[in-house]
Amino acid sequence: MQHAIAPRTSTIQNNLKLSLSSLFAFCIVLLTITSTSHWSSLSTTTTTLNWLLWATMYVTAFGLCLKSNKVSRLPHQGLLLTYSAWVLFATARGFWIAENYWECKFLIQGTASVLMPLLIWPLASPIVLGNALKLWMRLALPLFGVFLLFLEPRAYGLYLAPLVLCLLLLPLLKLPQQLLVLVFSAIVLFSNLDSRSNILRFSFPLLFASLFLIRNYFGTAAVRGGAWALFLLPPLLLLFGSSGNFNIFKIQEYIQAEAIGLSSDGYKTATTDTRTFIYEEVWQSATRHDYVWTGRSLARGYDSDWFGDFALKELGTGNKERYSSEVGMLNIFTWMGVPGVLLYSALFLIACKLAIYNSTSFSLKLIGLYVAFRWAYCWVEEYTVFGIGYFALWMLVAICISPQFRAMTDGEIGKWLRDLVPTFRNRFHMSKNANEPGGVIKSLDK
């Protein structure tokens, strides 16, 4: 009797795990659609729907961790728990500080956003992540053709953020898959040339993918050197900028348009300084109210003369504050202080170290390099909101940390990835040779 019950119990547990994985994957598709609502003429979400979606994702993620021992065991998870504890401290202070509806709403939204690293646990599983991306490729990707009619061009990169993984590992895909990824990426890159962040986030993966060509010579050395340079660059530039010696955001003061062959209008668009005043306002607010080390809590923002009137007059909060800015690292600093910035940065550093120094494949090293780039660019722009763009970033961090992904060879990762991306063989009418892995770039699956 006991022998009959045991298999039945195991079957029920496997079915529950499969249901949770499917629900989690479907939530990611919904998150893609709701994340772009702000830049869409078609209303696709409400505050209630957003909160329900976020809660469902966290609950299903927790359920997946409970149902799989492999999911819940990660290296350096003590750091992740310490970061989460500091987030909860900032949340608790927010509950004490919040005085009106908007501050309570900001508290909930901010907490949900900065706790997103907790999704590393389920996303570190190749099975869970594979199921999620496969559904995203088959639902969200085709739906892009519909939402293309309603979205502003600058939102294309946000909607298609998960495709960055495919761009980084482009040589591992078959020719039809490569063409599919490149077509969608070209839409992002050329639809709005004024969107600097979209161009950088989609062009750098292509640049990094080219390192596959030299991986047998000095590819690993290039990745390691590049990653360390990316981690050292922001602190150095911050030091130079604060001392008044060199401000990277005012590059037009050091290099003229003619020197690099750009028209005056194009150069002005590419080099307009939209960040220095944000850094100044954030730092002045922190020192004025003495929250450099503790943060202002997840219920409050920073004092802003540029944007504060909206909170004061339109929202009626009673203060001239901007809850968050485009600069992700400044948001972390405002909400959680210097300790929050250090813990947040440590998550990226550990992920890159594991991917670049403790992985079997060159693919993981490239993902680690891109994660280093995204940390560096977080000092320029990273919207710390619970959306598909931020989710895609932590998906890459999860891959870097995952012992299962780091143990896989390039061939195994290529097989895993090719199973996720649609081939559309009947539409492309490619020959058998054209459909071999790595149709555009020589196969790395041998």
N, C-alpha and C positions, 0 to 999 in steps of 0.2 A: 504493500500500500504506500509506504513511504517512498519507494522507488518510483511509483507512478506519479506522486505529487510533485517530486523534485523537478522532472522535466517540464511539467505544466507550469510551475512557478517560474522557471527559467524562461519559458516562452512568453509568459505575461510580462516579465521584466524587459525582455527584448522588444516586445511590441510597444511598451510604454516608452522605451528609449527612442524607438523609431518615430513614434508620434511626436515626442518632444523635439527631435531633430527636424522633423518636417515643419512643425509649428515655428521653430526658430528660423528656419530658412524662409518661410513665407513672410515672417515679420521683416526680414531684411529687404524683401521685394517691396513691401509696403513702405518701409523706411526710405527707400529710394524715391518713391513717388511723393511722399509727404515732405521730404527734405527740400524739394525744389519749389514748394508752394509759394514762397516769398517772391520768386522771380517768374511766376506763371500767371497768365490771365485766366487760368482755370483753377478755381479753388479746390484743393485736394486734401485739405486737412482742417482740423480745429484743435484748440488747446486740449479738449477732453480726449480726442482721438490720439493726439500725440502722447499724452500721459499714459493712456491705456496701452498704447503700443510699446512705450518704454518699459512699463511695468511688466508686460508680457515677456519681453525679451530678457529682462533680468530674472524673472521667475523660471522661464524655460532654461536659461543658462545654468541657474542653480540646480534645477532638476537634472540636467545632463551631467553635471559634476557629481551629483549624488549617485547616479546610476552607472557611472563608469569610473573605476579606480584609476585607469590610465589618463583620463581627462584631468583629474584633480591633482596629479603629482607633477609639479613643475620645479625646475631649478630656480633658486633665489626667490621662491614664493614668499619668503619672509619680508623681502623688500616690498613686494606688492601688497602684503597685508599691512605693513607700516605706512605705506602711502595711503591705503584705504582708511586706516585709523586717523590719519591727519585730515583726510577729507571729512570724516565724520565729526572730528573736532570743529572744523570750520562750519559744518552744517549745524552742530549744536549751538555754536555761538550765533549763527544766523537766526535760529529760532528765538533766541533771547533778544536779539537786536531788532528783528523785523517789526515794523510799526504799522504797516498798511498792506493793502491787497497786493500791490505791485511788488513790494519787497518779499512777501511770502511766495508769490509766483516766481520771482527770480530765484529764490532759494531752492524751490523744487526743480526748476529747469537747470540751474547751475549744478546742483548735486547730481542729478541724473547724468549730466554731461561729463563731469570730472571723474565719475565712478566708472566710466566706460572701460578703463583698463581691466576691470574685473572680467570682462568678456574674453580676456586672454585665455582663461581656463578652458572654456569649450572650444574656442577657435584654434587652440593648439592641436586639436585632434584632426588629422587628415580626413577622417570619415565625416565628422560634423561639418568642417569647413567645406569639404568636397560636396556634400549634399546641399549646403547653402548656396555655393557658387554655381552649381549645376542648375538649380532652380532659378537663380538670378539670370543666368545666361539664356534660359529658355522662356522666361516671362518678362523680366525687366528690360532686357536688351531689345527684343522685338517691339515692346511698348514705347521705346524711345522714338520710334518713327511717328507715333501718335502724338506724344508730348512735345515733339519737335515743333509742332504747329502752335503751341501755346507758350513755350519757354523762351525767355530771353537768352541770346547766345552765350552770355557769360555763365549761365547755369548748366550748360552742356557738360562741362568738365566735372561738375559736382555730381550730376546724374550718373555719369560713366566712370566715377572714381574707382570702382573695383577692377576696371580694365587695366589699371597700372600694373597689376601683377602679371598679366599676360604680356604687356609691353616689355617688362624686365626680362621675361623668359621667352621672348619671341622666337629665338632660334630652336626652341624645343617643340614648337607647334608645326603642324602640317601646313602646306602652302595655302589651302583654302582658309584655314584658321588664321594664318598670318595676315592674309589679305583682309579678312573680316575685321580683325583687330586694328589694322592700319587704316582702314576706311573710317571707322568710328573715331579713331584718334585724330585723323586729318580733319574731321568735322569740328572737333574741339579746338585744334590748333589754328585753323584758318577761318573759323566763323566769326571770331572777335579778336583781332590782333592787339586791341587795347587791353585785353585781359592778361596781364603779365603773369599772374599766378598760374592760370590754366596752361599757358605756354611752357612755363618752367616745370610744372608737375607732370606734364606729358612728354616733354622733350628730353628731360634728364633720364627717364627710364630707357628711352631709345639709345641715348649716348652710353649709358651703363651696359646695355645689352650688347653693344659692339665690342665690349671687353671679352666676350666669348671668343672672339677671333684670335686673341693673344693670350688666352688662358694658360696655354702650355708653355709660354715663354716667361712673361713677368706679370700675368694677370692678377695673381694673388697679391703680389707686392704693390701693384697699382691700387687695388681695392683697399688694402690696409693703409697705405699712405693717404689715400683720398679720404677715408673715414676719419683718421686722426686729424687731418687738416680741417674737415668740416666741424669736428667737435671743438677745435681750438679757435676757429675763426670768430664765432660770435663773442666770446669773452674778450678777445683782443680788440675787436672792432668797438665793443662797448667801452673798453678802457680808453681807446684813442678818441672816441666820440665824446665821452664825458670830460676828457682833459682838454678838448677843443683843438686837438692836433689834426684829426681827420674824421670826417663824418661821411660814412658810406652812402647815406641817404641823400647827400648833397653832392653827388658825383659830378654834376654839371659844373660845379665850381672848379673842378680839377682837370676835366677833360672836355675839350670843345667838340661840337658835332662834326666839324670838318675833319678832325683828326681820325675819326673812325668811319667816315664815309656815310653819315646819315644826314637826312634833310633836317632842317631846324624844327619843323613840326613833329616829325617822327622822333627826334631826339628828345624833345620836350615831353612827349607822351611817355617815352620809355624811362625818363629819369626824374619825373616830377616827384618832389619830396612830399610824401603823405604820411610820414611816420615820425619825424623828429618831434613835432609838437605833441604827439601822443605820448612818447617817452617822457617828455618834459612834464606834461600834466599828470601822468601816473606817478612819477617820482615826487613831484611837489605835493600831491595829495597824500601820499604815503608818509612823507616826513611831517607834513602839517598835522595829521591826525595820529601820528605815532603808531602805525601798523606795519612797519617794515618787516618785523619778525613774526608777527602773528597773522597778518592779513586782515582784511576788513570783514571777513566772513563771506559766505556764499549768498548772503542776502543783499549785499551792498556793492556799489561800484566805486569808481574814482571820481573826484571833483573835476568837472569839465566846463570850461567857458565856451568851448566850441560846440558841444553837443548837449550840455546840461539843461538848456532851456526846454528841450522836449520833455524831459522828466518833470521839470518844475511846472510848466504851463499845460502841456498836453496830457500828461499822466496824472498830474497833481500829487506827486510824491512829497512835495515840500522841500526838496533839495535839488541842486544842480549837479546831478551825478549821471555818469554814463555807465551802465552796468557792465558792459564788455566792449572790447574793441576788436579790430581785425588782427591784432598781434596776440597770438595765443599765449606766449610766455608771459606777457604783461597781464593777461587775465589771471593766470595761475598765481602770479605775484600779488595782484590786488586781492584775490580771494583768500590765498593761503600763505602769503609772505615768503620770505627767503627759504624756510624749510620746505615749503611746498614746491618751490622751483627746483631745489636740490633733489628731492625725492622723485619728482616728475622727470627730471633729466637723467637720473640714475636708471630709471626704467629703460630709457632709450639706449644708454651706454651699455648696460648689461646685455640687452637684446643684440646690439651690434657686435659686442665682444663674443657672445656665444655663436652668432651666425658666421662671423668672419674667421674666428680662431678655433672654434670647436664644432665644425660641421664637415661632413664628408664631401658635399657637392660644391661646385663653383656657383651654382644657382643661389644657394643660401647666402654666399658671400656677397653676391650682387644685391640681394634683397637687404642685407645688412647695410651695405653702402647707401642704398636709397633711404633707409630708415635714418641713417646719419644725416643725409641731406635734408630730410623732412624735419629733423630736430633743429638743424641750423636755420631752416627757413621758417621755423616756428617763431623766430625772433623778428621776422618780417611780416608774415601772415599765416595764420592758422585759426580758423573759426572753431572755437571750443564749444561747439553745440552738438547736441545729440542728433546727428545727421549721418547720411551715407558717406560723406567725405571724411568725417572724423572716424567713423566706423572702419573705413577702408585702411586708414592709417594704423589703427590698433590691430587690424587683421594681419598686416605685415609684421608688426611687432610680435604678435602671437606666433607666426611662422618662425621667426628668428629664435624665439625662446623654446619652442616645441622640441623635445628630445626625439620625437618620431620623425619630424621633418628633417632635423639635422643629421639623422642617421641614414637618410635616403641618398642614393646616388643621383647624378644628373639624369640618368636613364629612367630611374623610378619616378622622379619628380616630373619628367616629361610625360611619362605614361599617365600619371595622375592628372596632370593639367590637360592633356589632350582629350581625356574622357569628359572634361567639363565644358570645353568650348565647342559649339556647334560646327559641323563641317560643311553642311549644305552641298554635299557631293553632287547631287543630281542637278543643282543649279549651276555649279561651276563647270561641270563636264570636263574635269581634269583627267589626264591619263593616269595610269597606275603609278608611274614614276613621280608625277607631280604631287601625288598624294602622300608620298613618303614623308616621314618626319623631317622637318627642317627644309621645306621646299625652297625657300628663298635663300636661306643660309645653310650651309652644309650640316647634315644631321649630327647631333651630339648624342644620339641614343645608342651609339655602337659601343 
